[in-house]
Amino acid sequence: MKVKLNLNEIDLQDPKQIALFQLLCSLSTTRTCLGLYMGEEAGRANLSSQDDIIMLAMALAGIGETLHKFEELVSKGVIQKAINCDSVLAEAWVFIESQAIKELKKTNLKYIRDKSAFHFDPEPIKEFFTESMKETNEIDLWETSEQDKHGFSPLASLIISNTLINVTKPDKERAELSMKVYGALSTIVLYEINEHYNLNAIQ
């Protein structure tokens, strides 16, 4: 099935319309990162361990970025809760506005976005080296193989994974909350797009 958008209905001067497509692009980027991270579970080939951890960081950062942009747009009144919400949409809004998600954003999602995925702040790097120097004198900086002649940096993957482990303290509950944030934001954004445009479904 394909859904067509009538471009005559696009108003480039309407902040809400542009905002909806900003969020859609952010969600789509996150979806791809999640799919690559999940590998065979999502019907894709599994990544190498060093790429796997980077995709996880990018996926979590993507969720954090989408949530941050969504909250910014809501605070500016560009995106507003629909008056006649069905139960699924109402539940998505309640979830996104909950204290648990505000806390998850502050301690996990936004931290990863700001410090160890889209941006790489000095503090996590310094923390990694400080801990590593207590245990070893050498660490692998670069590696090539028959399968990857251009090579990759095991060190970079270790720095990123160290940040994820130390900050997010991975557990099932936080992982499920992060996925639910992605799902709830998708529900809200797709509802708004569907409401705003005359979308035509083609089988």
N, C-alpha and C positions, 0 to 999 in steps of 0.2 A: 504494500500500500504506500502511496505517496500523497502528501498533502501540499497543494499548490497555494501560493500566496499571491493575491492580486496586487501588483505593485502600484496600481492607481490609488490604493488605500493607504499608502505610506506618506506620512507628512513629516518631512525632515526637520520641521520647525517645532514638532511636538516632543518635548523632553521625555515623556513617558514612553513613546514608541522607541526612541533611541535607547532608553534605559533597558527596555525589555530585550532588545537585541544584544546589548552589552552583557546582560545576565545569561542570555542563551549561549553566547560565545564562551563565556566563562564556564558554564555547566558542560558544554561540549568538550572543552579542553580537559576538564576534570574527568569526564567519562572516558576519554581515550587513555589517560594516565591510569585510571582504575583498571581498565581492561587489560592494559599491558602488564600491570602489576599482578593481576589475578591469573594471567597466563591461561593454562589449559582449562581452568575453572570457568573462564569467560570465552572459551572456544578459540584461544590464541596459543601460539607457542610460548613456552616458559622462557623468561629472560635469564641471563646469567645472574649470579648473586649480586654482583656489583651494580648491574643495571636495575635489578629488582628493587634494591633499597632506594635508588634514585627515583624510580617511578612511584614508590610509596610516598616519599617526601613530596614529590610534585603533586600527587593526588591529594594529599592532606592539605598542602598549601593552596591548591586550587579550590578546595572546599572552603578554606579560610578566606580566600580572596573573594569568592562568590558571596559568602555570608557577610563579609565586611562591606562590599559594594551594595548588597541588598539593604542592609541596615542604614547605610548612608542615604540611599534613595528613599527609604521609608521616612527617615528623620526630616528630609527635605520636602516631604509630601508628594514626591513624584510617583511613588508606588503606595497605594492605599489598600487596606483590607476591603474586600467586596462586601457590600451590605447584605446580600442574599447568598451567604456561603452554604454550600452543602456540607455534610458532616466531614468528608475527607479533606476539603479545603480548610474548613474551620480548625480541624485537628492539626493540619500542617502549620497554620499561623500560630496556634497556641504553643506548639512544640518549638518553633523557631524563636518565639518571644520568651520562652521559659528561662528561668534562672540557671538551670543546668546547662543550657546551650550558651548562655552568656559566659559562664565559667569555662566551658570547653573552648570557646573561641579565645578567651584571654590567655588561658594556661597552655593550650595546645595548638589549635589551628592557626591563629594569628602569629604565634611565636615561631612556628615552623615556616610560615610564609615570610616573615620578616628576617629570620636569622639563618635558615638552613635549607632554602629551596630557591625562591626567586631572588633573594638577597642572601649574602653570606657575611654575617657580621663577624668582627674579630673575636668577640668573647667565646663563642663555642669552639673556635679553632684553638684559641689559647688554652681553654679547658682541656681539650683533647690532648694537646702536646704536654701539658702539665702532668696529666695522669699517665700518659704513655712513657714519659721520661723516668717514671718511678719503676717501670717494669722492663724496659728494654733500651738498647743503645742504637738500634737500627730498625727501620721500617721500610716496607716496599713502597717506592714512590711511583714507579711506572712499570708496566708489564705488557709484553706482546706475546702472540702465539700464532700458530698456523691458522687458526680460525679468525684471529683479530690482529692482522699485521700492523694496523695503525696504533693499536694499543689502548690502554686505559690506565687510570690511576687508582690502584687499590687504596691508596692513602685518602683520596677524596671520598671514596665510598665509606671508609672507616670513620672519617670525620662526620659525615652526614648521619650514618647509623648511630654513632655515639650520641649525637644531638637528639635523634628520635628517641632513643632508649632512655636517656637521662631526663628529657623534658616530658615526653608523652607518657613515659612509664607504661608501655603498651599492656593493655588487658582487654578482655573480651567486651566489657561494658563500654569503654571509650571507643573501641573500634566500631561497635554497633551504633553508638551515638553519632559518630562521624558519618557513617553511611546513611543514617536516618536524616541528618542535616541535608545531605545531598538529595535524598528522596523528597524531603519536604519542600526544599527550594525548587526542585523540578516541578513538583505539583503546582506550586503557586505561579511560577513563571509560565508554564504551559497553559494554565487556566487563563491567565491574563492575555496571553497571545491569542488564544482561542476566542475569548470574549471580544477582543479588539478588532479582529479581522474576519472577513468573510472567507474562511478557509474551505477549500474544496478537496475532499478525499477522493483519490483515484486508486482503485484496486489493481 
